[in-house]
């Protein structure tokens, strides 16, 4: 899997380490202190991870990348915030190139026919200072169903490398892939899919 942190150029990584203390001082860790406004997904550091139980032996991981979308953030009235994201299905990656190709095929995600998965928020319920339940319509494999994510605010501030105001969240959730018509090898490969999403968003002028 192609994790962005591991692919940072050595010079950029060294710069980040040297300026770490300064960057930390600029980052707020309370959601209420984040700047309101319209944000675009920063695809290089946004990852949609998933795992399934593989034949009862292992929790097998995969990831989608190249995510795009928009976040309208209002920390003072978080329930009015809106999220819309698009995930290209053919970005799927695992540790097996053969499996990558299979997952894009007709027996699984059928990326040629259904090239994108989308999520459009419909409601936000605040559960803590930095936490919320975000419910929205997930469209996958041509099927749209409501799903809920547990979302945790990580931090916001000026990115020390590109000088852009950035905010970040982590989200977790569970869905049944058979609900979306992706039934290959159920129950040997679990119907239940665990999601773990790292989202970075850059504020727009």
N, C-alpha and C positions, 0 to 999 in steps of 0.2 A: 504494500500500500504506500501511496505517495504522500507522506505527511509533510506539510509545508515547512515545519520547523526544521526537519532533517535536510531540506533542500536549500536552506538559506546559504548564500555565499559566505565564505569564512570571514570576509571583511565586515559584512553586515552583522554576523553573529558576534564578532569581537566588539563592534561598536555598541551593540545592544547590551553586552555584558558590562562594558565600561560605563555606559550611561544608565545602568540599571537603577541606581539610587535616585537619580534625577527624574527618570521616567515614573518611578513608583510614587514620588512626591506629587506628581501631576495627576495621578489617577485617583478618582473618587470611587469608593466602594459601596456607597449608599445610592440606591436607585433614585431617590428623591433629589439627589444633587446632579444627576445627569442633565445635559442640555436637551431641551425639547426641540423638535424639528423633524424634518424628513431625512431619512437615512437610506442609503443603498447598501445592499449586501456587498461585503468585501470578499470576493470569491476565493482569493488565495488562502484565507485563514478561516473559511467556513467549511465545516465537514459534517456530513450526514452519515453517521455510523449506524450499523445494524448488526444484530447477532441472532442466530437461530441455534437450537439444540440439534446437533448433527448425530443422528442414529443413537442418541442417548449417551454418546461418549464425550463430546466436546461442545462448547459454545463457540460456534464458528462466526468470525467477524468479517464484515465487508464495509465498504464506504462509497458514498456518492460525493462528487465534487462539482466544481464549475457552477455553483448555485448562483442564481440571480434573484433580485426582488427588492422590495421596498418596506421599510418600517417607518410608520408615522408615530413618533414617540411623544407622549405628554406625561412626564413624571408627576405633575401636580394632579392630573386626572387620568391615572393609568388605564382605567376601564374604557377610555375613549381612544386608546392607542390602536393601531391597525397594523397587521402584518400580512404581506403577500409574497410568496416565494415560488420559484420555479426550479425544478431539479431535473437536469437532463439524465434520462435513464441510462443512456449508453456510456455515462461516466463511471458506472459501477466497477469497482475493483475489489479483488480478493487476493490471496496469496497464490492463486492458480490461474494462469492465463487461459487454460482450457475452460475452467469454470466461468471466467469472465465472459467468454464468448457464449457459453450455454445460457447464462443468465440474461443476456441480451436477446436470445432467440425466442421462438414462438411458444415454447413450452413453459417459459418463465415470464419475463417482463414484456416480451415482444416489442422491443424498442423501435423497430421500424414502423410499426402501426401506432404505437403509443409512446412517442419520443420523450414526453415530459410528464413528471409528476408535479402537482401543484398543491399548495396549502394556502387557504384564505381564511384568516381569523374571522370569527363571528361574535365572540364574547371573551372578556378577560375578567377573571375573578381573583382579586388580590388576596393572598393567604399569609403574607408576612412582609417584613420590611423590604426584602429583596426577592420575594417569591410570588408567583401567580400561577393560576391554571388558565391556559389559553386553549379555548375550543375553536375549532374551525373545520372547514370542509376540505378533506384530503381527496384529491383525484389521482388515482393510480390504476394503470392497466384499463383505462376507460370507465372506471367505476368511481363514483363520488359518494363518500360517507363521512359523517362527523367523527372527529377524533379529538382527544384532549391531551395536551402536553403539560408536564410540570416544568415551569420555566424559572430559572434562577439567574438574577443579575450578577455578573462578575465584576465589571468595572467600566469606567469611561474616562477619557482624557485625550490629550494630544499624543498621537503616535510619534515616538522619538525618531523613527526612521523617515516617515513620509510627511510628518507635520500635519496630518489630517486628524480632526476630532473623530474619535472612534469609540463605540460602545460595544460591549460583548455580553453574551448570554450563553447559558447552557440549558438544554432542554432534554427531558427524558419522557419516554412513553412506551406503550405497548399496543400492538395491533395484531389482528389475525389476517394473514395474507390471503386465506381462502375467501374472506369477505370481499376481496378485490379480484377474485377469479384466478389467483396465482396458487394453484393447488398441487403442483408437482411434488411428488414424494411425501406428501402428508400421509401419515403422521411420523414417518421415519425421519424426515427433516421437519422440525416442529412447525406447526401452524402459527404459533405465537412468535412474534418478532419483537425483540427489544430494540428500542431506538435510543441513541445518544447523540445529540446534535450540539455542535459548537458553532455559534453564530457570531460573526464580526460584522459590524455595520459602520459605514463612514457617513458623517453628516454632510448634506449637500448645501451649497450656498443659497 
